[in-house]
Amino acid sequence: MHKDRSKRPHLDKVAERIDYAFAIQEVRHRVDLTRAAEDELPEQLRIDVGVDPFAVGKQTDLLKV
């Protein structure tokens, strides 16, 4: 018999953490695919995403995976 989840609120936190873990894994996978695709491009077409020429002395790497 299925128990009411409201009697076990910690399961909501566990489910939330699992969702975050899968989301992080998906982002890492997409970053890996992007890097692999970038390696296939000729040098003159590559774009360094982490560098903003107008941000002098600022932190520009917003997403560290």
KEKOL-172740 format. One record per atom (N, C-alpha, C): x, y, z; residue in three letters. Coordinates in pm, whole numbers, plus 32768, in hexadecimal, padded with zeros to 4 digits. Example, Ala and Ser with C-alpha at 12.3 -4.5 7.8 and 13.67 -1.06 7.14 Angstrom:
2
85277DC7830CALA 84CE7E3E830CALA 85287EB6830CALA 85057F1F82C4SER 85577F9682CASER 850A80038313SER 
END
This chain:
65
80547F898000MET 800080008000MET 8059807D8000MET 803580DF7FB2HIS 808481597FA4HIS 806981B78018HIS 80D481E0805BLYS 80C5823B80CDLYS 80BB82CB809DLYS 807B831C80EBASP 806D83AB80CCASP 80F483EE80DCASP 812184368075ARG 81A48477807AARG 81A884E980DEARG 813585218101SER 813585908161SER 8162856081EBSER 815984DF8204LYS 818784A88283LYS 821F84978283LYS 825B84A1820DARG 82ED84938203ARG 8324850681AEARG 8327857F81E8PRO 835185F38199PRO 83E385ED816CPRO 8435859C81B0HIS 84C185928185HIS 84CD855980F8HIS 8468850E80CBLEU 846C84D88044LEU 846785477FDBLEU 842385B47FFBASP 842186257F9EASP 84AC865F7F8CASP 84F7866A7FFBLYS 857F869F7FF3LYS 85DA863F7FA6LYS 85C885BF7FBCVAL 8618855C7F73VAL 85FA85657EDEVAL 857A856D7EBBALA 855485777E2EALA 858B85F77DF0ALA 858B86647E3CGLU 85C086E37E0BGLU 865686D77DEFGLU 869F86967E49ARG 872F86847E36ARG 874C862C7DBDARG 86FA85C77DA8ILE 870C85717D33ILE 86F485C17CB4ILE 868C86157CB4ASP 8671866A7C40ASP 86E786C67C23ASP 872187037C8DTYR 8795875A7C7BTYR 880A870B7C42TYR 882086937C75ALA 889086427C45ALA 888186237BB0ALA 880786007B86PHE 87F185E57AF8PHE 880286637AA4PHE 87D686D57AD8ALA 87E587537A8EALA 887887767A7DALA 88C687657AE6ILE 895687817ADFILE 899987227A7DILE 897386A37A81GLN 89AB86417A25GLN 898B86677994GLN 89128696797AGLU 88EB86BD78F3GLU 893C873678C3GLU 89528798791CVAL 89A2880D78F8VAL 8A3187E378D8VAL 8A6A878D792AARG 8AF3875E7910ARG 8AFC8715788BARG 8A9786C5786DHIS 8A95867C77EDHIS 8A9086DE7778HIS 8A3C87447783ARG 8A3287A87717ARG 8AB487F57707ARG 8AF688157775VAL 8B76885A776DVAL 8BDD88027726VAL 8BDE87817749ASP 8C3A87257707ASP 8C20871D7671ASP 8B9F8716764CLEU 8B7C871375BDLEU 8BA787937577LEU 8B95880475BATHR 8BBC8885757FTHR 8C52888B756BTHR 8C9D885F75CFARG 8D2F886075C4ARG 8D5E88027556ARG 8D1F878E754BALA 8D44872F74E2ALA 8D26876A7458ALA 8CB587AC744BALA 8C9287EA73CBALA 8CF0885D73ABALA 8D1888A77412GLU 8D74891773FDGLU 8DFB88E573CAGLU 8E27887373FBASP 8EA6883B73CEASP 8EA58817733AASP 8E2E88027303GLU 8E2187E07276GLU 8E29885B721BGLU 8E1788D27254LEU 8E15894C7203LEU 8EA1897971DDLEU 8EAE89BA716BPRO 8F2F89F8714APRO 8F4F8A6671B1PRO 8FCD8A8071C4GLU 8FFA8ADE722BGLU 8FB88B67721EGLU 8FA68B9B71A5GLN 8F718C227194GLN 8EDC8C2C71B6GLN 8E968BBA71C1LEU 8E088BBE71E2LEU 8DED8BA77277LEU 8E538B8772C2ARG 8E3F8B6A7350ARG 8E258BEA739EARG 8DCD8BDF73FFILE 8DAC8C517455ILE 8DCA8C2974E5ILE 8E178C7B7529ASP 8E328C6075B6ASP 8DBE8C997607ASP 8D678C427636VAL 8CEC8C6C7679VAL 8D098CAD76FFVAL 8D758C867741GLY 8D8F8CB777C8GLY 8DCF8D4077CEGLY 8DEC8D7E775FVAL 8E338DFE775FVAL 8DDA8E6D7727VAL 8DC88ED67775ASP 8D7D8F4B7749ASP 8DE18FBE773CASP 8DFC8FED76C2PRO 8E63905476B0PRO 8E4090D876F4PRO 8DC190EE7715PHE 8D98916B7754PHE 8D98916477ECPHE 8DAC90EE7823ALA 8DAB90DD78B4ALA 8E3C90D578E5ALA 8E75914978FFVAL 8F00914E792BVAL 8F02913C79C2VAL 8F4890D479EEGLY 8F5590BB7A7DGLY 8ED890847ABFGLY 8E7790577A72LYS 8DFD901E7AAALYS 8DFD8F877A99LYS 8DB18F457AEEGLN 8DA08EB47AE0GLN 8D408E9B7A6DGLN 8D6E8E557A05THR 8D188E3E7991THR 8CED8DAD7982THR 8D2C8D5379CBASP 8D068CC679C1ASP 8C948CAD7A24ASP 8C198CC079F6LEU 8BA68CB97A4FLEU 8B7D8C2A7A6FLEU 8B938BCE7A14LEU 8B698B447A29LEU 8BE48AEB7A2ALEU 8C0A8AC07AA0LYS 8C7A8A647AABLYS 8C4189D97AC1LYS 8C6289807A67VAL 8C2A88F97A6FVAL 8C9A88987A8DVAL 
END
